[in-house]
């Protein structure tokens, strides 16, 4: 066949044209992407395509409801991208997809369908079957979702757990012969990532003693974020900063529906209060592994978190969408229920009490082939291509630490109570979501919210960030902030505290490990009337009743 014999859409694809390509792969594989979520699941299969016989291509369905993030996934992985017109004109040995529907049926080669999410949990939201009540078909296990015009679309259907064969037989018996046990590559990667927990916590900026609450929401109006978009803000407001950090995972479809701009605009106060916002492409798995608790809903994150041994609290708003026989349905039966409008800490303790039960339930249901998913999917892939797979086992890769939105709060209400001669209990609260709080307001010089900076009791900076020498900077800050009492300049284990009248004191710690909270407390003591800071050394601070910091320091008047 000459170039002239090829369809016009194919003539410019050098990777398939003899005489124009360099390598000579004999197997063409197409990834068909329906959404960013599906893209990340296909991304878990990337180690399968290292075979020099394979040339990988990628496309997305022309009717994709949530195209946001698909192109960035393809570009980030630098996969050869085809238009839908090209993908439907070119011949492939196999197409692989994690989605269903749209115009998938137009692909002219055998289609291998891998799970989208865990466990085929959700009932299909299309038309109900007549007179079946809540026995709605399950997405991915029903004729409504597997067939087009009476024809079964996938040639192979991967199931993560043995229990799904029975539900598939009920929903689409014709598909049972092409179903195979595939395990769950997402779960396998999470288990492989568990030893990197400290790496993820470091990437999220967690300090020793801080516990991480990861809040995860699926999409649609009955999701946790859909029902209660202010939940993370209330959580940040209700928990002391030194004891807790909060991370938020939103389903990629939330980003696709509303835009990254709008998500960050809605969460602006929470981000300034220290919220860790995970990107839609990846990062949620690191946030689950790093977490001390996971607060979620009827999304698959709940199962993955519990299977990884994390205590879970589950919002009930969308439970009606879930097949009770699925892994997530069974997890709902044994997990603590999240009440977003009552005190959170008692609920966290209850989740910890139930951890063994939720872990056992989820671990038993998340996969019938733990650690073997890539091997099983590869076996089916090569069988469909009538080829032998490579001899080496495909690697199961831990996830990378993600880049995240969110920083340490620039403004903290600091409440200090004496519990002994040199012992104090300390609680700090992010001012961006607290409003008028208890104690002294300590604000960073880089705080852009004029309301907070204008009402600060203390303004601090680091020596590296000073725009002038320390006395000049302090004088300027006092000039523009008439209500300000104290400035603080930190320099490693040293700090200079200066009052409005120009008097200063230099504090030097013997150890810089806990310099930031110690200097904040000493600033609060100055504002509260302490004249002799040196008399407070050695100092013991208790944060949240559990974390204790000790400091030995000197204080010299300037």
N, C-alpha and C positions, 0 to 999 in steps of 0.2 A: 504494500500500500504506500503510495506516494503522499507527500504533504497535500497535494491537490485533492486526493480522495478523502481526506479527513474533513469532518464538519468544521466550519469556520471558527467555532468557539474553541476547538482543540488545537488549531494550527500554531498557536503561540505558547503552548505549554511545553517547554523544552525538555522537561523531565520525562516525557513519554515519547519523544521523537528520536528514533535512531538517526545518528548523524549530528544531533544537537546535544545530546546528553553525554555525560562522562561515564558514570557507573551504569551497570546494566541489570538493575533489579528486575526480577521476574514476577513479583507479587505486588499488586497495587492494593492498598488498604485505604479506605475512606472513613474519616471520623465525621459523623453528622451531628451537629450541635443544635439543640433547641433553645438553650438558655445558658446563662452563666453558671447556674448550678450544675446543669448537665456537663458543661465544659470542665468543671473541677473534677467531676467523677471520671470523665474520660482522661483527665490529666493523671489520675492514679494509674492508668494503664501505660503510660509513656515508656516504662522499662521493657515493655513487650516488643518495641519496634526497633531494637538495636540490631536485628538480623539484617545483614547486607543484601539479602534477597528481597527485602521489603522497601517499597517507596510509599511513604505516608503522605496523604493529602487530607485536607480539612475543608468543610463547608458548613454553612448553617442554613436551615430551612427558610425558604422565602416567606413563609407565613408566620415566622417566629413572633410570639406575642411579647417576649422579653429579649430583644436583641442586645440590650445594653450589656457590655462586658464580654461578649463573644469575640469581637474583633481583637480586643486587648489580650484575651487569652491566646488567640492564635498568634498574634504578633509577639507576645512575650515568649512563647515557645518556638517561634520562628518556623512554624509548619507551613508547608506549601498550601496556600489558600486558593480555593476554586470558587467561582460564582456558582449559584444553584444551577444555572443553565449549563455550565461546564460539567458539574458533578453528575447531572442526569444524562449527559451525552457521552461521557467517558466510561469505559469498561473497567470494572474493579473485580478483584477476587472476592472481597468481603467489605461490607460497610459495618461500622460499629457505632452504636448510638446508646445514650442513656435516657433518651426521651421517646415519646410516642406521639402519634397524631401529626398535625400540620400536614405537609405534603410528603411525608416520609415514603409513602407508597410509590412515589415516582422514581425512586432509586432502582436501578435495573440490575442489581446483584443481590446475593444472599445477605441478609441483615442479621447481625448479632446484637441482641439487646442485653445490656448489662443493667443492674439495678440502679435506680435513681433514688437516692435516700436509702434508708434501711428498712427492710422487712415488708414492703408493700403494705403500708399501714393505712393509707387514706382511701376513703370511699370516693368514687367518682362523682363529680359535681354536675354532671350533665343531667339529662332527663332521667327520672326515676323509672324503674320497671313498674308496670301496673301492679298494684295491690301487693307490694312486697314490703311495705313499711320501711324499717330502717335497714333492710337487707339490700342496700344499694350496692352496685358492683364496685369492686375494689380496683383502683387505678393500677393497670399493669397486669391484672389477673382476670380480666373480663373481656368478653367479646366486644363490648363497646369501645375498648381502648386498644385491643390487639388486632382488630380486623378493619379493613376498608372495603366497602362494597362487597361484603361477604367473603373476602379473601384474607387469610392470615398474613400479616405483613412481616413479622420477624421470622427468620428461618431457624433461629436459636434464641432461647430465652433463659438468661441466667437468673437463678433463684439463690438467695443467700442462706436459706434455711430449709430443712426438710419439710417443715410444717406447711410451706407454701405450695407444695405439690398438690395437697388435698384441696386447698382453696382454689388453685388454678383449675383443677378438675371440675370443680363446681361452677366456676365462672366462665371457662372456655375449654371444654374437654378436648377440642380439636388441637389445642396448643400443647397438650401434655406430652406428646411424643417428641417435641423439639425442645422441651425444657431440660435443663441440666443444673446440677448443683455448682454454683459459682463462688460461694462464700461471699465475703465483703471486703474488697481491697481497701476501702476507707477505714474500716475497723482495724484491719491488719496494720495500716500505717500509724494509726493512733497508738496501738499497743507497742509498735516499734519506737514510738516517740516518747513513751513514758520515762525512759532513763534521762531524757533531756529536759525534764521538768524545771530544774534550777536554771537552765539556760533560758527558757521561755520567761520565767519569772524575772530574771535579770533584764531581759529585753523589754519587759513591760515596766521596768523601773520600780519594782517592789523592793521595799526595805525589809531587813530582818524584823520579824514580828508582825508584819502586815499580812492580812489574809485577803485572798482574792475571791470576789463573788463574780462569776461570769453569768450574765443575763443573756439568754438566747431566745430570739423570736423568729418563728416562721413568718410566712406572708399571709395575706387575706385579712379581712376585717375582724375575724374571730381569733386572730393571733394575739399574743401577749402585747406586742407593740400596737397592734390595731385597736385593741380594747382599752389599753391603758398606756398611752404614749408618754405620760409623765412619771411612770413607775421608776425609771432610773434616777430621775431628779429627786424624787422623794427618798429613794434609797440612799443617795449621796447625802441628803440632808439629815437622815435619821441615824447615820453611823459615824462615829468619830474617825477622822482621817487617818490618824496614826495606827488605828487598828484594822482598817479595811480599805481596799481599793475595789473599784467596780469596773468591769469590762462589759461591753455590749457587742453582741453578735446579731446582726440583722440578715435575714435571708436575702440572697442576691436579688430576688424579685422585688423586694421592698425598694432597693436602690434603683432598679430598672423602672419601677412604676413612678417614683417621685423625684428622682435625680439626686446625685451626690450633693449638689448645692442645697437642696431642700432638706435633706437628712441632717446635714451639718448645721443648717440654720435652726431647725427644730431643736437640735441638741446643743446649741451654742453655750447656754449657761452650764449645762452638765459637763461639757468639754472643759470649760474654764474652771470647773470645780474638781477636775481630775479624772473625769470619765475616760476610760481607755476604749476607743472605738476601733473595732477591727474592720479591715477593708473587706469588700464583698468577695474578692477573688479567692483569698486564702487567709488563714490566720485563726479561724475559729477553732481548729483542732489544737493549735498551740494554747489558745485561751482555755480550752477545756482541760487539757493536761495540766496547765499551770494552776487551775482553779482549786480552791478549797471547797467551794460549793458551786453548783450550776442550777440556776433558776430558769426554767424553760416552759414549753407549752407542748402542743401536739406535733411539733417538728421532730425530725429524726435526731437532732442533737441530743434530745433527752435520752434516747436509747444508747447512743454512743457514749455519753457522759457516764451514765450508770454502769455500762459495761466496762468502762475504764476505771471504775471504783470511786467515782465522785459522788458525794451526797447530792441528791436532787430534790428540788421542790417544783411541782408541776402545776401550772395554771390550768384551770378546768374549762375555760371558755370554749375551746374548740374540740373538746373530747368527743362530741357527737360525730365528728368527721372520721373517727378512727374505728377500724374493724377491731372489735374486742378480742378476736382470736390472734391478732398480730402481736409481735413482740412489744410494740408500744402500748397496745391495748392492755396487755398483761402487766406492763410496768405501771400504768395508771392505777391498777387494782392494788398495788402494794406500796406505792410511793406516797410521801407526804404531799398534801395539796397546798399550793401557794395561795395565801390570802393577801392580795396586794395592798390591802387597806388596814392591816393590823401590824403590830410590832413584829419586826423581822427577826430579831435575834432568837426569840423562843422557837420560831419556825426553823431556823438554821440548826438549832440543837436537836429538834425532832428529826430533821433530815439526817443528821449524823447518827442518831439512834437507829434509823432504818437502813443505814448504808449497807450492811451485810445482806439484808433482804433484797434491796433494789439491785445491788451488784449481782447477786446470784440469779435473779430473774432476768436481767438484761443480758448477762454473759451467756446464759443458756439459750437465749433467743436471737442474739445479734448475728450469729453465724454458725452453721453446722460444719464449717471447714476453717476454723481459725488458723491463720498463718499460711493458708494454702490457696488463697483466692487467685493470685496471679498465675500460679501453676495451672489451676483448673480452667481459667479463662483461656490461657494460652493453648492448652490441649484442644479445646473446642475450636478456637480460631484456626489452628493449623489443620484440624480435621476438615473444617469447611473449605480450606484451600487445597485439600488433598496433598499436604506436604508434611514432612516430619519437623517437629520443633527443634530448636538448637539444644545442645546437650546441657549447657549450663543453666542453673536455676535462675529465674528472674529475681533481681534484688527487691526487697521490701524496704522502701526508703522512709526514714523519719522525716517529719515536716520541718521546714525552715522556720526560724523565728521571724515573724512578720514585722514590717514597718507599720506603726499604728498612729492614729490621731490621739491627741490628748497629752497633757503634761501635768506636772505637779501644780496644784492650785497656787496662783500668785497671791491670793488673799486668804488668810486663815484667822478665824476667831480663836483666840487662845485663852483657855480657862485653866487657872492654876490654883490648887488648894493645898495648903500646908497640912501634912499628915505626921510630921515629926520635925525635930530641930533643923535638919537639912534634907528632909524628905517631902516630896510633893506629888500629888496626883495631877495629871495633865490630860486635858481633852482639847482637841482642835477640830474645827468645823469649817468646811469650805464656804467662804462668804458669798460666792457667786450664786449659791442656791439657798443659803440660810437666811439672808436678810439681816435683820438686827439679831446678833447672837450674843452669847455670854462671854464675858472677859474682855480682853484687849484685842483690837483689830491690828494684825501685823500684815503689811502689804509689801510686795516686791516692787522695786522701782520700775520694772517693766510692765506692771499692771496698766492696761489701757482703759479700763472702766473708770471714768472720772468720778463716778459716784463713790466707788470704793476707795480710790486713792485720796479723794478729798475728805474722807471721814476717818482716815487711818490714824491710829495712835503711834504706830512705828512704821517707818519705811526702811527697807533694807536693800542692799545690793552686794555684789561681790567686788573685790578689788579689781579683777580683770575687766569688769563691766563699767567701772567708774569713767565718766566723761571728763573728769578733772581730778585734782587731788582731793583727798577725803574732806578736809575742812571747807574747801570751796564748794564741793558738792553738797555737803550738809547745810551750809548757809543758804544755798540756792533752794534746796528742798524746803527748809523752814520758811523761807520768804514766800513761797507759793502755796504752802499748806499751813494756814494759820491755826488749825486745830491739832497739828502734829506735836507730839511730845518728845520723840526720840528718833534718831537715825542709827542704823546699824550697818557696818561694812564688814563682811566676812572675807577671810583670807586663809583658807585651809583650817588649821586649828587655832587661828588667831582671829580676833574681831575687835573693832573699835565701836563703842557705843557713845553717842554724843547727844547731850540735851540741848534744848533751845537756847540756853544761856551760853553755849559754847564749851561748857565743861565736858571732858571726855574721859573714858576709862578704857584701857586696853586689857582684854581678857585673853589668856593663853591657856589652852587645854593641854594636858599631857598626852592625850590621844585624840585624833581627829575623827574617829569612827562615827560618833553621834553628834558631830559639831552642829549641824543644822537645828535639831530640836533643842539642844542645850542652849545655844545662843538665843533661840526664840523665847525660851523660858526665862533666861536672864534679862532679856529685854522687857518681858512682861513684869518681872519683879521690879525693875527700875521704874516702870510706869506706875506700878502699884505702891511705890514709896520706899523701896529698899535702898538704903544709902551705902551700905557696906557689902558689896557683892562678894568680896573675898571671904567673908564670914560664912558664906553658903557652901564653901568647899570643905570636904568632898560632898558632892551633890548626888542625890538619888531621885530619879524621876520614874513614876509609874504611869504608863500609858494604857488606858482601857482596862486596868485591872490585871493585865497579863504580861505586857512587855515592860521590862525594867531597864533603865539606862543609868549607869553610874559615871560620874565625871569628877576629875580632880583638876583644879585650875588655879591660876593666879589672876589677880585683878589689880592693875596699877593705874593711878590717876595720871592723866596727861596734862 
